[in-house]
Amino acid sequence: MIVHSEYITGTTSSGALSVNTQQSLMGIVREIIIIPATGTTDYNLEITNDNSLIVFSSSSITGDFIEEVALPFRGIYTIAISSATRDELFEINLMIEE
């Protein structure tokens, strides 16, 4: 089992952030980690595939978000943060089993 970490950062503007994975991903996402700069920031998360289909979503998150999943990924994905209560840096990390 090879684990790859897809690490992306971005800053919300007007409570929103949309970033694409840096490369075409192929494998099973085992963990989604989102870390805002402030532990009390509230936000929503949505991940879509390259066909604009939502493959994961979670709402009313406060602070760090760490969730174990088993999502098959293939292609470039868009990670969207919305309704963030602060405009700040978000660290995004997808742990992928190849």
Residue pairs with C-beta under 8 A, 6 or more apart in sequence:
1 97
1 98
2 97
2 98
3 30
3 95
3 96
3 97
3 98
4 27
4 95
4 96
4 98
5 93
5 94
5 95
5 96
6 21
6 22
6 23
6 25
6 93
6 94
6 96
7 91
7 92
7 93
8 19
8 21
8 22
8 79
8 91
8 92
8 93
9 89
9 90
9 91
9 92
10 17
10 19
10 81
10 89
10 90
10 92
11 17
11 87
11 88
11 89
11 90
12 43
12 81
12 84
12 86
12 87
12 88
12 90
13 87
14 87
15 43
15 82
15 83
15 84
15 85
15 87
16 80
16 81
16 82
16 83
16 84
17 80
17 81
17 84
17 90
18 78
18 79
18 80
18 81
19 78
19 79
19 92
20 76
20 77
20 78
20 79
21 76
21 77
21 78
21 79
21 94
23 76
24 74
24 75
24 76
25 73
25 74
25 75
25 76
25 77
25 94
25 96
26 73
26 74
26 75
26 98
27 72
27 73
27 96
27 97
27 98
28 70
28 71
28 72
28 73
28 96
28 97
29 69
29 70
29 71
29 72
29 73
29 94
29 95
29 96
29 97
30 68
30 69
30 70
30 95
30 96
30 97
31 66
31 67
31 68
31 69
31 93
31 94
31 95
32 45
32 47
32 56
32 65
32 66
32 67
32 69
32 93
32 94
32 95
33 64
33 65
33 66
33 91
33 92
33 93
33 94
33 95
34 45
34 61
34 64
34 65
34 66
34 81
34 90
34 91
34 92
34 93
35 64
35 65
35 90
35 91
35 93
36 43
36 63
36 64
36 84
36 86
36 88
36 89
36 90
36 91
37 86
37 88
37 89
37 90
38 63
38 86
38 88
39 63
39 64
40 62
40 63
40 85
41 62
41 63
41 84
41 85
41 86
41 88
42 60
42 61
42 62
42 83
42 84
42 85
43 61
43 81
43 82
43 83
43 84
43 85
44 57
44 58
44 59
44 60
44 61
44 81
44 82
44 83
45 56
45 57
45 58
45 59
45 61
45 65
45 79
45 80
45 81
46 54
46 56
46 57
46 79
46 80
46 82
47 54
47 55
47 56
47 57
47 77
47 78
47 79
47 80
48 54
48 55
48 77
48 78
48 80
49 55
49 73
49 75
49 77
50 75
50 76
50 77
55 71
55 73
55 77
56 69
56 71
58 65
58 67
73 94
73 96
79 92
81 90
84 90
